[in-house]
Amino acid sequence: MTEETKINHIISVLKDIDVDGYTMQYILEQVGMEEQMLRQLVMQADAVHLLSLIKEKGELLGIQD
């Protein structure tokens, strides 16, 4: 089985079980990829969306502007 075939199989299984965000986060943690994935998503995110998320996080933490 090629690497691409394995990856497609894993994606298919995740779709079949209707994986949710918490489960996907757990999977990333278990394979040691959470920090890399966070960085990749942050670096590729639209600046407006990213700033909105940072503001939301600040509000949850009780941090004022």
N, C-alpha and C positions, 0 to 999 in steps of 0.2 A: 504494500500500500504506500503510495507516494505521500509526501508531506502535504501537498495540496489536497489530496483525497482525504487525509486524516482531518485537516482543518475544516473542509466542507462537511465531513461527518459530524464533527463537534458542533458546528453551527447548526446543522440540522437537528441534532439532539436538543440543543438549547432552545430552538424554536418549538420543537415538539413538546417540551415540558413547560413552555411559556415562561421562561426564566424571568424573574423580576429583578429590580435594581439591587435589592439587598443580597439576593443570591449571587448575582453577578459580582458584586463587591466582595463577597466571601470567596468566590472563585479566584478573583484577582489577588486577594490577600494570600490565599493558599499557594499560589504559584509565584508569589513574591513580585508581583507586577503593579501593585497599587500606586507606588510613588512615580514610577515611569509613566503609567497611564494618566495620572493626575497632571503631570508636567505636559504630556503630549496634548491633552484636552485643553489645558489652560493656554498653551502656546498657540493652538489653532483656533481658539474661540474668538468670536467677534468681540471687539473691545467694549461695545455698549452692553452686550449681554453679560460679559465677564464683570464689568463694573456693577451691574445690577445685582449679580449674585453676591459680590463682595459686600455691597450695601445690605443685602438681605441677611448675610451672615453676621454682619456687625450689629444689625437690629436684634438678631437672636441672642447675641452675646451682651446686649445692652450698651453697645458702644455708640456714642453720638457722633454726628459729623463734626 
